[in-house]
Amino acid sequence: MISFLVFLYGLVFGSFFNVVGCRVPIQRSFTFSRSACSCCHHQLTAIELIPILSYVKQKGRCMNCRTRISPIYIVVELITASLFTYAYIQFGIGLEWLLSITLISLLIIITISDVLYMVIPDKVLLFFSGLFVIERYLFPLEPWWDSFLGAAVGFCLLFLIAVITKGGMGGGDIKLFAVIGFVFGTEGVLLTFMLSTCLGAIGGLIGLCFGVIKRQQPFPFGPFIAASALIVLFSEDRILNWYQSLVT
């Protein structure tokens, strides 16, 4: 029953994250501006805003102009709900779960904004940084100062790459790694960096092969950082134990 409630909670928040990720980068309010069809500007009713069910009921189309609605919306809702539920199964209800769903929320939002606009908004990072400071105060790393060291390592590492590549790494990516470093600490942020580099390289090669990405063309790195951070969130200990078994 709790897992089901957490799943529903994730669906609702996933719908909200869609709005935040789409609107914040273009300076559009997500609190006072009502949701509307992007084609005919029909303002959505409460029934049309029910996660998943409204999409199914409307057969994936706007009720007013019948324009097809992107399935990305329900994909984001389902991914958010699934991750919230998996975090509950792995950590249970408590401070660790609260920290994990806060991180998941940040990663979902920045993935949407980076894919759509190639921007990781400072407002989003600043808001979540405040939450993480509170949560790490209540649920600190061991030792507690590893959060600050991890933030410094994450920021400096990406900043150094940006300098060497002369802008090959965006400012949003640099700040995002600082936030991730604060949450994970030194080992976690280094592992996230290694994984994101590998995933980014694989994603770039696949994009080149299928013509989605062109040579010398920038592409959003945020989704690869997000995927790597999720892997570390749920599997850091297993990965580190596996690595230690290889080198010993």
C-alpha positions in Angstrom: 0.0 0.0 0.0 2.8 2.4 0.9 4.6 1.6 -2.4 1.4 2.3 -4.3 0.9 5.7 -2.5 4.6 6.6 -3.2 4.0 5.7 -6.8 1.0 8.0 -7.0 3.0 10.7 -5.2 5.7 10.3 -7.9 3.2 10.6 -10.7 1.9 13.9 -9.4 5.4 15.3 -8.9 6.5 14.0 -12.3 3.7 16.0 -13.9 4.8 19.1 -11.9 8.5 18.6 -12.9 7.5 18.6 -16.6 6.1 22.1 -16.1 9.1 23.3 -14.1 11.6 21.9 -16.6 9.7 23.4 -19.6 9.0 26.9 -18.1 11.9 28.0 -15.8 14.5 28.2 -18.6 12.3 30.5 -20.6 11.4 32.7 -17.6 7.8 31.7 -17.6 6.0 31.3 -14.3 4.9 27.8 -13.3 2.9 29.0 -10.2 0.6 31.7 -11.6 0.3 30.7 -15.3 -2.1 27.9 -16.0 -1.2 24.9 -18.2 -2.4 25.1 -21.7 -2.2 23.4 -25.1 0.9 24.5 -26.9 -1.0 24.6 -30.2 -4.4 26.1 -29.6 -3.6 27.6 -26.1 -6.7 25.9 -24.6 -6.4 26.1 -20.8 -6.4 22.7 -19.4 -9.1 21.7 -16.9 -8.5 19.7 -13.7 -9.6 16.5 -15.5 -7.0 17.1 -18.2 -4.2 17.4 -15.7 -4.6 14.0 -14.1 -1.3 12.2 -14.6 -1.4 9.2 -17.1 -5.2 8.8 -16.9 -6.0 12.1 -18.7 -3.5 11.1 -21.5 -5.2 7.7 -21.9 -8.7 9.2 -21.8 -7.9 11.8 -24.4 -6.1 9.2 -26.5 -3.0 11.3 -26.5 -4.6 14.3 -28.0 -5.8 17.8 -27.0 -9.5 17.8 -26.1 -10.0 21.1 -28.0 -7.9 21.0 -31.2 -7.1 17.2 -31.2 -3.4 17.9 -31.7 -1.2 15.0 -30.6 0.3 15.4 -27.1 3.9 14.3 -26.8 4.2 11.0 -24.9 7.3 12.5 -23.2 5.0 13.9 -20.6 3.8 10.5 -19.4 7.3 9.0 -19.8 8.6 11.6 -17.3 5.7 10.9 -14.9 6.3 7.2 -15.0 10.0 7.5 -14.6 9.6 9.8 -11.6 7.0 7.6 -10.0 9.2 4.5 -10.6 12.3 6.1 -9.1 10.4 7.4 -6.1 9.1 4.0 -5.5 12.4 2.2 -6.0 14.0 4.7 -3.6 11.4 3.8 -1.0 12.0 0.1 -1.5 15.7 0.6 -1.1 15.9 3.1 1.7 12.5 3.0 3.4 10.7 6.1 4.7 13.2 8.3 6.4 15.8 11.0 5.9 17.8 9.0 3.4 14.7 8.5 1.3 13.9 12.2 1.6 17.4 13.0 0.4 17.1 10.5 -2.5 13.8 11.8 -3.8 15.1 15.4 -3.6 18.1 14.4 -5.7 15.8 12.5 -8.2 13.6 15.6 -8.5 16.5 17.8 -9.3 17.8 15.3 -11.9 14.4 14.9 -13.6 14.0 18.7 -13.9 17.5 19.5 -15.2 17.2 16.6 -17.7 14.0 18.1 -19.2 15.4 21.6 -19.3 18.8 20.5 -20.8 17.2 18.4 -23.5 14.7 21.1 -24.5 16.9 24.2 -24.2 20.5 23.0 -23.4 20.2 25.0 -20.2 20.5 23.9 -16.5 18.8 26.8 -14.8 20.7 28.5 -11.8 17.3 29.0 -10.1 16.7 25.3 -10.0 20.2 24.5 -8.7 20.0 27.2 -6.1 16.6 26.1 -4.8 17.7 22.4 -4.5 21.1 23.4 -3.0 19.2 25.0 -0.1 17.2 21.8 0.4 20.4 19.7 0.3 22.1 21.9 2.9 19.2 21.3 5.3 19.0 17.5 4.6 22.8 17.0 4.9 22.6 18.8 8.2 20.0 16.4 9.4 21.6 13.4 7.7 25.3 14.1 7.3 28.0 12.2 5.5 30.7 10.5 7.5 32.8 12.6 7.9 30.5 15.6 7.7 33.1 17.7 5.9 33.1 15.3 2.9 30.1 17.1 1.5 32.1 20.3 1.2 35.1 18.5 -0.2 32.9 16.7 -2.7 31.3 20.0 -3.8 34.8 21.5 -4.3 36.1 18.5 -6.2 33.0 18.4 -8.4 33.2 22.1 -9.2 37.0 22.2 -9.8 37.1 19.1 -11.9 34.4 20.3 -14.4 35.8 23.8 -14.3 39.3 22.5 -15.2 37.8 20.6 -18.1 35.9 23.7 -19.3 39.1 25.7 -19.3 41.2 23.0 -21.1 38.5 22.5 -23.7 37.8 26.2 -24.0 34.1 26.0 -23.2 33.5 22.4 -24.0 31.7 22.0 -20.7 28.7 24.3 -19.8 28.5 26.4 -16.7 25.3 24.6 -15.7 27.1 21.2 -15.8 29.9 22.6 -13.6 27.5 23.9 -10.9 25.4 20.7 -11.1 28.5 18.6 -10.3 29.2 20.9 -7.3 25.7 20.1 -6.0 26.1 16.4 -6.7 29.4 16.5 -4.9 27.8 18.0 -1.9 25.2 15.3 -1.8 27.5 12.3 -2.5 30.9 13.4 -1.1 34.3 12.9 -2.8 34.0 9.2 -3.8 30.5 9.6 -5.1 31.2 12.6 -7.2 34.3 11.1 -8.8 32.4 7.9 -9.6 29.5 10.0 -11.1 32.1 11.8 -13.2 33.6 8.6 -14.5 30.2 7.1 -15.3 28.9 10.2 -17.0 32.0 10.5 -19.1 31.6 6.9 -20.3 27.8 7.3 -20.9 28.3 10.6 -22.7 30.9 9.1 -25.0 28.7 6.1 -25.8 25.7 8.4 -26.3 27.7 10.7 -28.5 28.9 7.9 -30.7 25.4 6.5 -31.1 24.1 9.9 -32.0 26.8 10.4 -34.6 26.1 7.0 -36.1 22.4 7.7 -36.5 22.9 11.3 -37.6 21.2 12.8 -34.5 24.4 14.6 -33.5 26.9 16.3 -35.9 30.6 16.6 -35.4 31.6 19.7 -33.4 28.0 20.2 -32.5 27.3 20.6 -28.7 24.7 18.3 -27.2 23.1 18.2 -23.7 25.4 16.5 -21.2 22.9 16.9 -18.3 20.9 13.6 -19.0 24.2 11.6 -18.8 25.1 13.3 -15.6 21.6 12.5 -14.2 21.7 8.9 -15.3 25.2 8.4 -13.7 24.1 10.1 -10.5 21.1 7.8 -10.2 23.4 4.8 -10.7 25.6 6.1 -7.9 22.6 6.9 -5.7 21.4 3.3 -5.8 24.5 1.3 -6.4 27.6 3.2 -5.2 28.6 0.6 -2.6 28.2 -2.3 -5.0 30.3 -0.6 -7.7 33.0 0.4 -5.2 33.1 -3.2 -3.7 33.3 -4.6 -7.2 36.1 -2.3 -8.2 38.1 -3.1 -5.0 37.7 -6.8 -5.7 39.4 -6.3 -9.1 42.4 -4.4 -7.8 43.1 -6.6 -4.7 
